[in-house]
Amino acid sequence: VLQLEHYLNRSDLIECDLSAALARFPDNADILSFKGFLYSEQELYDEALKIFKQALRSAKRQKDNALISKFLGYIGDIYYSQDRSMKAFMAYSDALHYDQNNIPVLNNYAYFLSLTGRGLDKALSMSQRAVALDSGNFTYIDTYAWILHLLGRDVEAKQQMQRALSLGGQLDGDILAHYGDILWALGEKFMAETYW
């Protein structure tokens, strides 16, 4: 119901139903996640962080490693949105301690690490793992290709980006820009400008 109300942009109904849901199920991971994401959408990052930390405490009481990892990943995402990259990287590292196959964390940690220009080998390893676990996700393939590009492996990066584009990435502006950068590095200036 909450997801449908969100889709319909019915914030009046969401507020009422979310309060009722949390009153009845205060530790429900899905409901807490929904509330945290609502705050994130509104860029109310401190409030989102509080909700995800509450959910993390609940997951720890349940001793559910996958859930702990999931919420640590969300916390890392919030920290990164707040320009607190070191705290984000610590949260991501903790998340992978609980679940080394947490695909969104592997991808986000790798991509954000690549933006610092440091730890590219570590980023590449995490990105490769994410793509191996979910080979049909064009966003994860884009991350992998981008890191290859940063390492100067542009021929491989181009092949991966072509794969990302064929899986639906042609509708994503960031992917098109990355592909343009890779083509430019390969000397394909006309095609680079076309994709830009």
Secondary structure, 3 states (H helix, E strand, C coil): CHHHHHHCCCHHHHHHHHHHHHHHCCCCHHHHHHHHHHHHHCCCHHHHHHHHHHHHHHHHHHCCHHHHHHHHHHHHHHHHHCCCHHHHHHHHHHHHHHCCCCHHHHHHHHHHHHHHCCCHHHHHHHHHHHHHHCCCCHHHHHHHHHHHHHCCCHHHHHHHHHHHHHCCHHHCHHHHHHHHHHHHHCCCHHHHHHHC
